[in-house]
Amino acid sequence: MKDLLKALFEGESLDWIVRPVARRFGYFARSARRYYYFGLAALFIVAIGANAVWQAVREEARKESLDLAIRARLSSPKPDHRIVILDIDERSLALLARRHGRWPWPRSVLAEAIAGVAQAGARAVYLNVMLSDPDKADPHGDQVFDEVAAATANAVFPMIRLNPRNDVESAVRAGMLPGVRLSDPRAAQTPIAVLLPMFAGTHDKLGVSNLTHDQDGVVRRYAVWWPEAGFALPSVALRAARLLGGANAERAHDEIILNWRNKRGDYRRISFADYYLALEGGAGFPPDAFKDAVVILGASAPGIANTKPTASAPVLDDNVIVATAIDDIVNDTHLRVLPGWASALISCLLVLLTARAFQRDVPEKSVNRWFVFAQGALVVVTVGSASYSVYLVDLSACFLFGLGYFFIAKAYAQIDHNASRGMPSFTEIRFDPRVIDRVAVFGFDAKAARRPQINRARGGLERRFGFSRTFHIDNAFGVANLFGGTCKGLEFFVVFLEGGELPRAGPRAVTASALFGPAVAGARIRGISDVRELTGSQAGDSDAIQREVGRALLGIADRLINPQPGATAGS
């Protein structure tokens, strides 16, 4: 109570409370050193395994790291110049409003554009506009559109998959839809609720236009084949890619991760207004603008555009999303993601290697250098693979697990290191003078022994004499003073002894082999030991003990730096 009142009065109450806890933890850190790092690694491996299972069960768990890799990439695939967006933009709405009024325009305008694009040599033209109802104000325009759609063999039109709860009320059967892929022949009679264009001329040229959203509403993947129970429907991107040609379209995956063209320019966009003026005889429009191209006729004008958040941008019109899907199918550039088990394996190896380094007391600078290099390599591989290949080797989880383990292990190692050096915050030098009556100080040249050997010697001393009585002094002479350069590389072990614990080889010395036992032979440690008597008053006074140890350190340092002729190591 008296000590507490004094601490409160002197403003050191927090230190009075924390210091015993810190010292207790310092003792624990030293005593658990042999098992702590791999025990901590075991806990991390369990966490890594749980994370891998979570990601396998719920694929969306990795979406944030995917978005980060896509947006932070340094490069991306270049947009295919054969994919063109014929854009109904604000300018087009304003220009055509003078003749055709507000949107929606008469279907004959779109029919004329589709026919003109096909005649200009386009491989495919996809109308990214759903026309599911008749235009009662212009039935002739509907007729023209139907005729053009039927006559344009390389056109693609959208159909929308409706909520499956409406399937029972649908008269459409799966086998009636063009391009359906049946995995079960009986599924051909399965009713399916879909929204189709009203024109019969489009019904053999349909593809699913639905986009795949994750639970957060972001588009990251694309269903090349729209999956259903027992069958699958082709997407508009797959139909367009087949018309463009290439073997990749025929062996495309059912679902792909879109590889966004977000670093090397955009897909070619041509304003619908410019093209429409050319159709009416205007000059200046390049005649080969659509030659051998896939043309996506869609809207980007606010109010009529269909925009979605994606992995590459908060808002993107669906013309670009479909263009990216076509590009990935034709050129086989969709992203391939590192399997979760592979990432987990790399994380486990990184944690185990770090644990081994700490457990073997690898020098701090070497551990730091190795860790920074390893973490940097993870970042380089992640960003580099996302930037310059179609393989996204996402090692962000490895980075985070490695970082977490390193800092926890490093904090523990720092406490262990400070406690083993006798730092007052983590240890207290106070002994019963009736038991502890001597202090043995052993000095050696650290440059003459390897670090693992020194650590084995320290471990042998700690097991023999206990953690509370053994200290490793590696900074007795700092380099930032007058004597630092001369004494650089000297280290010491300090052991507090009970009477009769060590044999005497002389009045004030004990041989190295007697002090260290078999550890010396393996370590090849060279130095001089010194045993000093502690009086009763010194054994209970930490300051007096430190002064006595200091005298021993100075004496040993002098003998190490200036060896006497004929002196032998350990004498």
C-alpha positions as CSV (number, residue, x, y, z in Angstrom):
1,M,0.0,0.0,0.0
2,K,2.8,2.4,0.8
3,D,4.4,1.8,-2.6
4,L,1.1,2.4,-4.3
5,L,0.5,5.7,-2.5
6,K,4.0,6.7,-3.4
7,A,3.4,5.9,-7.0
8,L,0.2,7.8,-7.0
9,F,1.9,10.8,-5.4
10,E,4.7,10.8,-7.9
11,G,2.5,10.3,-10.9
12,E,3.8,6.8,-11.6
13,S,0.6,4.7,-10.8
14,L,0.3,3.3,-14.3
15,D,3.9,2.3,-14.3
16,W,3.5,0.7,-10.9
17,I,0.6,-1.4,-12.2
18,V,2.1,-2.3,-15.6
19,R,5.6,-3.1,-14.6
20,P,4.8,-6.4,-12.7
21,V,2.7,-7.5,-15.7
22,A,5.5,-6.7,-18.1
23,R,8.1,-8.5,-16.1
24,R,5.9,-11.5,-15.8
25,F,5.4,-11.5,-19.5
26,G,9.2,-11.1,-20.1
27,Y,9.8,-14.2,-18.0
28,F,7.1,-16.1,-20.0
29,A,8.6,-15.0,-23.3
30,R,12.0,-16.5,-22.3
31,S,10.6,-19.7,-20.9
32,A,8.3,-20.3,-23.9
33,R,10.8,-19.4,-26.6
34,R,11.3,-23.0,-27.9
35,Y,7.6,-23.6,-28.5
36,Y,6.0,-20.1,-29.0
37,Y,6.8,-19.4,-32.6
38,F,5.6,-22.7,-34.0
39,G,2.6,-22.7,-31.6
40,L,1.7,-19.3,-33.0
41,A,2.3,-20.7,-36.5
42,A,-0.2,-23.5,-35.8
43,L,-2.9,-21.0,-34.8
44,F,-2.2,-19.1,-38.0
45,I,-2.4,-22.2,-40.1
46,V,-5.8,-23.0,-38.6
47,A,-6.9,-19.5,-39.5
48,I,-5.5,-19.9,-43.0
49,G,-7.4,-23.2,-43.4
50,A,-10.6,-21.7,-42.2
51,N,-10.3,-18.8,-44.6
52,A,-9.7,-21.2,-47.5
53,V,-12.8,-23.2,-46.6
54,W,-14.8,-20.0,-46.3
55,Q,-13.6,-18.8,-49.7
56,A,-14.4,-22.2,-51.2
57,V,-17.9,-22.2,-49.8
58,R,-18.5,-18.5,-50.6
59,E,-16.6,-17.4,-53.7
60,E,-17.5,-13.8,-53.2
61,A,-15.2,-13.6,-50.2
62,R,-12.3,-12.7,-52.5
63,K,-14.1,-10.0,-54.4
64,E,-12.5,-7.0,-52.7
65,S,-8.9,-8.3,-53.4
66,L,-9.9,-8.9,-57.0
67,D,-11.2,-5.3,-57.4
68,L,-8.1,-3.9,-55.8
69,A,-5.8,-5.9,-58.1
70,I,-7.8,-4.8,-61.2
71,R,-7.8,-1.2,-60.3
72,A,-4.2,-1.1,-59.1
73,R,-2.8,-3.0,-62.1
74,L,-0.2,-1.2,-64.2
75,S,-1.5,-2.5,-67.6
76,S,-4.3,-4.5,-69.1
77,P,-5.1,-6.2,-72.4
78,K,-5.6,-3.8,-75.3
79,P,-9.2,-3.5,-76.5
80,D,-9.8,-5.5,-79.7
81,H,-10.0,-3.0,-82.5
82,R,-12.6,-5.2,-84.2
83,I,-15.2,-4.5,-81.5
84,V,-17.0,-1.2,-82.1
85,I,-19.8,0.5,-80.0
86,L,-22.3,2.4,-82.1
87,D,-23.3,4.7,-79.3
88,I,-26.7,6.3,-78.9
89,D,-25.3,9.2,-76.8
90,E,-26.8,12.6,-75.8
91,R,-25.7,14.2,-79.0
92,S,-27.6,11.5,-81.0
93,L,-30.8,12.0,-79.0
94,A,-30.6,15.8,-79.5
95,L,-29.9,15.5,-83.3
96,L,-32.5,12.9,-84.1
97,A,-35.1,14.6,-81.9
98,R,-35.6,17.2,-84.6
99,R,-36.9,14.6,-87.1
100,H,-38.0,11.6,-85.0
101,G,-39.0,13.2,-81.7
102,R,-37.9,11.9,-78.3
103,W,-36.7,8.5,-77.5
104,P,-37.7,5.8,-78.4
105,W,-37.4,6.4,-82.0
106,P,-39.4,4.6,-84.7
107,R,-38.1,1.1,-85.2
108,S,-37.4,1.9,-88.8
109,V,-34.5,4.1,-87.7
110,L,-32.8,1.1,-85.9
111,A,-33.7,-1.2,-88.8
112,E,-31.9,1.1,-91.2
113,A,-28.9,1.3,-89.0
114,I,-28.7,-2.5,-88.6
115,A,-29.0,-3.0,-92.4
116,G,-26.4,-0.4,-93.1
117,V,-23.9,-1.8,-90.6
118,A,-24.3,-5.3,-92.1
119,Q,-23.8,-4.0,-95.6
120,A,-20.7,-2.1,-94.5
121,G,-19.0,-5.5,-93.9
122,A,-19.6,-6.1,-90.2
123,R,-19.2,-9.7,-89.0
124,A,-21.9,-9.2,-86.4
125,V,-24.2,-6.5,-85.1
126,Y,-25.8,-6.8,-81.7
127,L,-28.8,-4.6,-80.9
128,N,-28.5,-3.9,-77.2
129,V,-32.1,-2.6,-77.0
130,M,-35.1,-4.7,-76.0
131,L,-38.1,-4.2,-78.3
132,S,-40.8,-6.4,-76.6
133,D,-43.9,-4.3,-77.4
134,P,-45.4,-3.0,-80.6
135,D,-45.1,0.6,-81.6
136,K,-48.8,1.5,-82.0
137,A,-48.0,4.9,-83.4
138,D,-45.9,3.4,-86.2
139,P,-46.9,-0.1,-87.2
140,H,-45.1,0.3,-90.5
141,G,-41.8,0.9,-88.7
142,D,-42.4,-2.4,-86.8
143,Q,-42.9,-4.2,-90.1
144,V,-39.7,-2.8,-91.6
145,F,-37.7,-3.8,-88.5
146,D,-39.1,-7.4,-88.6
147,E,-38.1,-7.7,-92.3
148,V,-34.6,-6.4,-91.7
149,A,-34.1,-8.6,-88.6
150,A,-35.2,-11.7,-90.6
151,A,-32.9,-10.8,-93.5
152,T,-29.8,-10.0,-91.5
153,A,-28.2,-13.3,-90.8
154,N,-25.3,-11.9,-88.7
155,A,-27.6,-9.9,-86.3
156,V,-27.9,-10.8,-82.6
157,F,-30.8,-9.7,-80.4
158,P,-31.3,-9.9,-76.6
159,M,-33.7,-12.0,-74.6
160,I,-34.0,-11.5,-70.8
161,R,-34.3,-14.4,-68.3
162,L,-37.1,-13.5,-66.0
163,N,-37.6,-14.6,-62.3
164,P,-37.7,-18.4,-62.2
165,R,-40.8,-18.1,-60.0
166,N,-42.7,-17.2,-63.2
167,D,-41.7,-20.4,-65.0
168,V,-44.9,-22.3,-64.2
169,E,-46.9,-19.6,-66.0
170,S,-44.7,-19.6,-69.2
171,A,-45.8,-21.2,-72.5
172,V,-42.1,-21.1,-73.7
173,R,-40.3,-24.4,-73.4
174,A,-36.5,-24.6,-73.2
175,G,-36.3,-26.7,-76.4
176,M,-38.0,-23.9,-78.3
177,L,-35.1,-21.4,-77.7
178,P,-32.3,-21.1,-80.3
179,G,-28.9,-22.5,-79.5
180,V,-30.1,-24.3,-76.3
181,R,-27.6,-26.8,-74.9
182,L,-29.4,-29.8,-73.3
183,S,-27.5,-31.8,-70.7
184,D,-30.8,-33.7,-70.0
185,P,-33.0,-34.4,-73.0
186,R,-36.1,-34.3,-70.8
187,A,-35.3,-30.6,-69.9
188,A,-36.4,-29.6,-73.4
189,Q,-40.0,-29.6,-72.1
190,T,-39.1,-27.4,-69.1
191,P,-41.1,-24.2,-69.0
192,I,-38.9,-21.1,-68.8
193,A,-40.0,-17.4,-68.3
194,V,-38.1,-15.2,-70.7
195,L,-38.8,-11.8,-72.3
196,L,-38.4,-12.0,-76.0
197,P,-38.4,-9.4,-78.7
198,M,-41.9,-9.1,-80.3
199,F,-40.5,-9.7,-83.8
200,A,-40.5,-13.2,-85.3
201,G,-37.5,-12.3,-87.5
202,T,-35.3,-12.1,-84.3
203,H,-36.3,-15.4,-82.7
204,D,-33.5,-17.5,-84.3
205,K,-30.8,-15.0,-83.4
206,L,-31.4,-14.6,-79.6
207,G,-28.9,-14.7,-76.8
208,V,-29.3,-14.1,-73.0
209,S,-28.5,-10.5,-72.1
210,N,-28.7,-10.9,-68.4
211,L,-25.5,-9.9,-66.5
212,T,-24.1,-11.8,-63.5
213,H,-24.0,-9.8,-60.3
214,D,-22.3,-10.7,-57.1
215,Q,-24.2,-10.1,-53.8
216,D,-22.8,-6.5,-53.7
217,G,-24.3,-5.7,-57.1
218,V,-20.9,-5.6,-58.8
219,V,-20.3,-7.3,-62.2
220,R,-17.1,-9.3,-62.1
221,R,-18.1,-12.4,-64.0
222,Y,-20.0,-13.2,-67.2
223,A,-22.2,-16.2,-67.9
224,V,-21.1,-17.3,-71.4
225,W,-23.7,-20.0,-71.1
226,W,-26.6,-19.1,-68.9
227,P,-27.1,-22.1,-66.5
228,E,-30.4,-23.7,-65.9
229,A,-31.4,-27.1,-64.5
230,G,-30.7,-29.6,-67.3
231,F,-29.9,-27.1,-70.0
232,A,-28.0,-23.8,-70.7
233,L,-28.7,-20.9,-73.0
234,P,-26.1,-19.0,-75.1
235,S,-25.4,-15.4,-74.2
236,V,-25.4,-12.5,-76.6
237,A,-21.6,-12.3,-76.2
238,L,-21.2,-15.9,-77.3
239,R,-23.4,-15.5,-80.3
240,A,-21.5,-12.4,-81.4
241,A,-18.1,-14.0,-80.8
242,R,-19.1,-17.0,-82.9
243,L,-20.0,-14.7,-85.8
244,L,-16.6,-12.9,-85.4
245,G,-15.0,-16.3,-85.7
246,G,-12.1,-18.2,-84.1
247,A,-11.8,-21.5,-82.3
248,N,-11.9,-19.9,-78.9
249,A,-15.6,-19.1,-79.2
250,E,-16.4,-22.8,-79.6
251,R,-14.5,-24.0,-76.5
252,A,-15.4,-21.0,-74.3
253,H,-15.9,-21.7,-70.6
254,D,-19.4,-21.6,-69.2
255,E,-18.5,-18.6,-67.0
256,I,-15.5,-16.3,-67.1
257,I,-14.0,-13.6,-64.9
258,L,-13.9,-10.5,-67.0
259,N,-10.5,-9.0,-67.8
260,W,-11.3,-5.3,-68.0
261,R,-9.6,-3.1,-70.5
262,N,-9.1,-0.3,-68.0
263,K,-5.4,0.7,-68.6
264,R,-4.8,0.8,-72.4
265,G,-7.7,2.8,-73.9
266,D,-11.3,2.1,-74.5
267,Y,-13.3,0.3,-77.2
268,R,-13.9,2.4,-80.3
269,R,-17.1,4.4,-80.0
270,I,-18.9,6.0,-82.9
271,S,-21.7,8.4,-82.2
272,F,-25.0,7.1,-83.7
273,A,-25.6,10.7,-84.9
274,D,-22.5,10.6,-87.1
275,Y,-23.4,7.3,-88.6
276,Y,-27.0,8.3,-89.2
277,L,-25.9,11.5,-91.0
278,A,-23.7,9.3,-93.2
279,L,-26.7,7.1,-94.0
280,E,-28.5,10.2,-95.2
281,G,-25.7,11.1,-97.5
282,G,-23.4,13.1,-95.2
283,A,-19.7,13.1,-95.9
284,G,-16.7,12.4,-93.7
285,F,-17.7,9.0,-92.3
286,P,-15.0,6.4,-92.9
287,P,-16.5,3.7,-95.2
288,D,-14.5,0.9,-93.6
289,A,-15.4,1.8,-90.0
290,F,-17.4,-1.5,-89.5
291,K,-15.4,-3.7,-91.8
292,D,-14.9,-7.2,-90.2
293,A,-16.1,-5.8,-86.8
294,V,-18.6,-6.8,-84.1
295,V,-20.8,-3.7,-83.7
296,I,-22.7,-3.2,-80.5
297,L,-25.6,-0.8,-81.1
298,G,-26.6,0.5,-77.7
299,A,-27.2,3.6,-75.5
300,S,-24.9,5.5,-73.2
301,A,-27.1,8.6,-72.9
302,P,-28.3,9.2,-69.3
303,G,-31.9,8.1,-68.7
304,I,-31.9,5.3,-71.3
305,A,-28.5,3.7,-70.7
306,N,-28.2,0.6,-68.5
307,T,-25.2,1.1,-66.2
308,K,-23.6,-1.2,-63.7
309,P,-20.8,-1.1,-61.1
310,T,-17.9,-3.3,-62.1
311,A,-14.6,-4.4,-60.7
312,S,-12.8,-1.8,-62.8
313,A,-15.1,1.2,-62.3
314,P,-18.0,2.3,-60.1
315,V,-20.2,2.9,-63.2
316,L,-20.0,1.4,-66.6
317,D,-22.6,1.1,-69.4
318,D,-23.4,-2.5,-70.3
319,N,-22.2,-1.9,-73.9
320,V,-18.7,-2.0,-72.5
321,I,-19.4,-5.0,-70.4
322,V,-20.7,-7.0,-73.4
323,A,-17.7,-5.8,-75.5
324,T,-15.3,-7.0,-72.8
325,A,-17.1,-10.4,-72.7
326,I,-16.9,-10.7,-76.5
327,D,-13.2,-9.7,-76.4
328,D,-12.4,-12.3,-73.7
329,I,-14.3,-15.1,-75.5
330,V,-12.7,-14.4,-78.9
331,N,-9.1,-13.8,-77.6
332,D,-9.3,-16.2,-74.6
333,T,-8.1,-13.4,-72.3
334,H,-10.5,-13.9,-69.4
335,L,-8.9,-13.9,-66.0
336,R,-7.8,-17.2,-64.4
337,V,-7.6,-16.9,-60.7
338,L,-5.2,-18.7,-58.4
339,P,-7.1,-21.5,-56.6
340,G,-7.8,-20.9,-52.9
341,W,-5.9,-24.0,-51.8
342,A,-2.7,-22.7,-53.6
343,S,-2.9,-19.4,-51.8
344,A,-3.5,-21.1,-48.5
345,L,-0.4,-23.3,-49.1
346,I,1.8,-20.3,-49.9
347,S,0.5,-18.6,-46.7
348,C,1.3,-21.6,-44.6
349,L,4.9,-21.9,-46.1
350,L,5.5,-18.2,-45.5
351,V,4.3,-18.4,-41.8
352,L,6.4,-21.6,-41.2
353,L,9.5,-20.1,-42.7
354,T,9.1,-16.9,-40.6
355,A,8.5,-19.0,-37.5
356,R,11.7,-21.0,-38.2
357,A,13.7,-17.8,-38.6
358,F,12.5,-16.5,-35.3
359,Q,12.9,-19.8,-33.5
360,R,16.5,-20.1,-34.6
361,D,17.2,-16.5,-33.6
362,V,18.3,-15.4,-37.0
363,P,19.7,-11.9,-36.7
364,E,17.1,-9.2,-36.6
365,K,18.4,-7.4,-39.7
366,S,18.5,-10.6,-41.7
367,V,14.9,-11.5,-40.7
368,N,13.7,-7.9,-41.5
369,R,15.5,-8.0,-44.9
370,W,14.1,-11.4,-45.8
371,F,10.6,-10.5,-44.7
372,V,10.5,-7.2,-46.7
373,F,11.8,-9.0,-49.7
374,A,9.1,-11.8,-49.4
375,Q,6.3,-9.3,-48.9
376,G,7.5,-7.2,-51.7
377,A,7.6,-10.3,-53.9
378,L,4.0,-11.1,-53.1
379,V,2.9,-7.6,-54.1
380,V,5.0,-7.7,-57.3
381,V,3.5,-11.1,-58.3
382,T,0.0,-10.0,-57.6
383,V,0.2,-6.7,-59.4
384,G,2.4,-8.0,-62.1
385,S,0.2,-11.0,-62.9
386,A,-2.9,-8.8,-63.0
387,S,-1.1,-6.3,-65.2
388,Y,0.7,-8.4,-67.8
389,S,-1.0,-11.8,-67.9
390,V,-4.4,-13.5,-67.9
391,Y,-3.5,-15.3,-64.7
392,L,-4.4,-13.3,-61.6
393,V,-2.1,-14.8,-58.9
394,D,-3.8,-13.0,-56.0
395,L,-1.4,-13.3,-53.0
396,S,-3.0,-10.6,-51.0
397,A,-4.2,-13.1,-48.4
398,C,-0.7,-14.4,-48.1
399,F,0.5,-10.9,-47.6
400,L,-1.9,-10.2,-44.8
401,F,-1.4,-13.5,-43.0
402,G,2.4,-13.1,-43.3
403,L,2.3,-9.5,-42.1
404,G,0.1,-10.5,-39.1
405,Y,2.3,-13.3,-38.1
406,F,5.5,-11.3,-38.5
407,F,4.4,-8.4,-36.3
408,I,3.1,-10.7,-33.5
409,A,6.2,-12.8,-33.6
410,K,8.4,-9.7,-33.7
411,A,6.7,-8.1,-30.7
412,Y,7.2,-11.4,-28.8
413,A,10.9,-11.6,-29.9
414,Q,11.5,-8.1,-28.8
415,I,10.1,-8.8,-25.4
416,D,12.2,-12.0,-25.2
417,H,15.3,-10.1,-26.4
418,N,14.9,-7.3,-23.8
419,A,14.1,-9.8,-21.0
420,S,17.2,-11.9,-21.8
421,R,19.3,-8.7,-21.7
422,G,18.0,-7.9,-18.3
423,M,16.1,-4.8,-19.3
424,P,14.4,-3.4,-16.1
425,S,11.0,-3.1,-17.8
426,F,10.9,-6.9,-18.3
427,T,13.0,-8.3,-15.5
428,E,14.2,-7.5,-12.0
429,I,17.6,-8.4,-10.5
430,R,16.8,-9.1,-6.9
431,F,18.0,-12.3,-5.2
432,D,18.0,-13.7,-1.7
433,P,21.5,-13.0,-0.3
434,R,21.4,-16.2,1.7
435,V,21.2,-18.2,-1.6
436,I,22.8,-16.2,-4.4
437,D,26.4,-15.3,-3.4
438,R,28.3,-15.2,-6.7
439,V,28.0,-13.8,-10.3
440,A,29.7,-15.5,-13.2
441,V,30.5,-13.4,-16.2
442,F,31.7,-15.0,-19.4
443,G,32.9,-12.8,-22.3
444,F,33.6,-13.9,-25.9
445,D,34.2,-12.5,-29.3
446,A,30.9,-12.8,-31.2
447,K,32.7,-12.7,-34.5
448,A,34.5,-15.9,-33.7
449,A,31.2,-17.9,-33.3
450,R,28.1,-18.4,-35.4
451,R,24.8,-17.0,-34.1
452,P,23.1,-20.4,-33.8
453,Q,26.0,-21.7,-31.8
454,I,25.7,-18.7,-29.4
455,N,22.0,-19.3,-29.1
456,R,22.6,-23.0,-28.2
457,A,25.0,-21.9,-25.6
458,R,22.5,-19.5,-24.1
459,G,19.8,-22.1,-24.2
460,G,22.1,-24.5,-22.3
461,L,22.8,-21.9,-19.6
462,E,19.1,-21.1,-19.3
463,R,18.2,-24.7,-18.8
464,R,20.9,-25.3,-16.3
465,F,20.6,-22.2,-14.1
466,G,17.1,-20.9,-14.9
467,F,15.8,-18.0,-16.9
468,S,15.6,-15.6,-14.0
469,R,19.3,-16.0,-13.3
470,T,20.8,-16.0,-16.8
471,F,21.3,-13.0,-19.0
472,H,22.8,-12.4,-22.4
473,I,24.5,-9.0,-22.7
474,D,25.1,-8.1,-26.4
475,N,25.3,-4.3,-26.1
476,A,27.6,-3.6,-23.2
477,F,29.6,-1.2,-25.4
478,G,27.5,0.8,-27.8
479,V,29.1,1.8,-31.1
480,A,28.1,5.5,-30.7
481,N,30.7,6.3,-28.1
482,L,34.5,6.7,-27.7
483,F,35.1,3.0,-27.0
484,G,32.4,1.6,-29.2
485,G,34.6,0.9,-32.2
486,T,37.2,-0.9,-30.1
487,C,34.8,-3.1,-28.2
488,K,32.5,-3.8,-31.1
489,G,31.6,-7.5,-31.4
490,L,32.0,-8.4,-27.8
491,E,29.2,-10.2,-26.0
492,F,28.7,-11.6,-22.5
493,F,26.7,-14.1,-20.5
494,V,25.9,-13.2,-16.9
495,V,24.8,-16.0,-14.5
496,F,23.9,-15.5,-10.8
497,L,25.1,-18.5,-8.8
498,E,24.2,-20.3,-5.7
499,G,27.1,-21.4,-3.5
500,G,28.9,-24.5,-4.9
501,E,27.2,-24.5,-8.2
502,L,30.3,-24.2,-10.3
503,P,33.8,-25.6,-9.7
504,R,36.6,-23.1,-9.3
505,A,39.6,-23.1,-11.6
506,G,41.3,-20.3,-9.8
507,P,40.6,-17.7,-7.2
508,R,38.4,-15.6,-9.5
509,A,37.9,-17.7,-12.7
510,V,36.1,-20.8,-14.0
511,T,36.9,-22.6,-17.2
512,A,34.7,-22.2,-20.2
513,S,34.1,-25.9,-20.5
514,A,33.0,-26.0,-16.8
515,L,30.6,-23.1,-17.4
516,F,29.1,-24.2,-20.6
517,G,29.6,-27.9,-20.8
518,P,29.1,-29.7,-24.2
519,A,27.7,-26.5,-25.7
520,V,31.2,-25.0,-25.9
521,A,32.6,-27.7,-28.1
522,G,29.9,-27.2,-30.7
523,A,29.9,-23.4,-30.5
524,R,33.7,-23.0,-30.5
525,I,33.2,-20.0,-28.3
526,R,36.4,-18.3,-27.1
527,G,36.6,-16.0,-24.1
528,I,37.4,-15.6,-20.4
529,S,35.1,-16.2,-17.5
530,D,35.1,-14.3,-14.3
531,V,33.4,-15.3,-11.0
532,R,32.9,-12.6,-8.4
533,E,31.7,-12.9,-4.8
534,L,28.6,-10.9,-3.8
535,T,28.3,-9.7,-0.3
536,G,25.0,-9.9,1.5
537,S,24.2,-6.2,0.9
538,Q,25.0,-6.5,-2.8
539,A,22.8,-9.6,-3.4
540,G,19.7,-7.5,-2.4
541,D,20.8,-4.3,-4.2
542,S,20.3,-4.3,-8.0
543,D,22.5,-1.2,-8.4
544,A,25.4,-2.8,-6.5
545,I,25.0,-6.0,-8.6
546,Q,25.1,-4.0,-11.8
547,R,28.3,-2.2,-10.7
548,E,29.9,-5.5,-9.8
549,V,28.9,-7.0,-13.2
550,G,30.2,-3.9,-15.0
551,R,33.6,-4.3,-13.4
552,A,33.7,-7.9,-14.6
553,L,32.7,-6.8,-18.1
554,L,35.4,-4.2,-18.3
555,G,38.0,-6.6,-17.1
556,I,37.0,-9.4,-19.5
557,A,36.8,-6.9,-22.4
558,D,40.4,-5.8,-21.6
559,R,41.7,-9.3,-21.7
560,L,39.8,-10.1,-24.9
561,I,41.1,-7.0,-26.7
562,N,44.6,-7.3,-25.3
563,P,45.3,-11.1,-24.8
564,Q,48.3,-11.9,-22.7
565,P,51.1,-14.0,-24.3
566,G,50.5,-17.6,-23.6
567,A,46.8,-17.1,-22.6
568,T,44.3,-19.7,-23.9
569,A,40.6,-19.4,-24.6
570,G,38.5,-20.0,-21.6
571,S,41.3,-19.6,-19.1
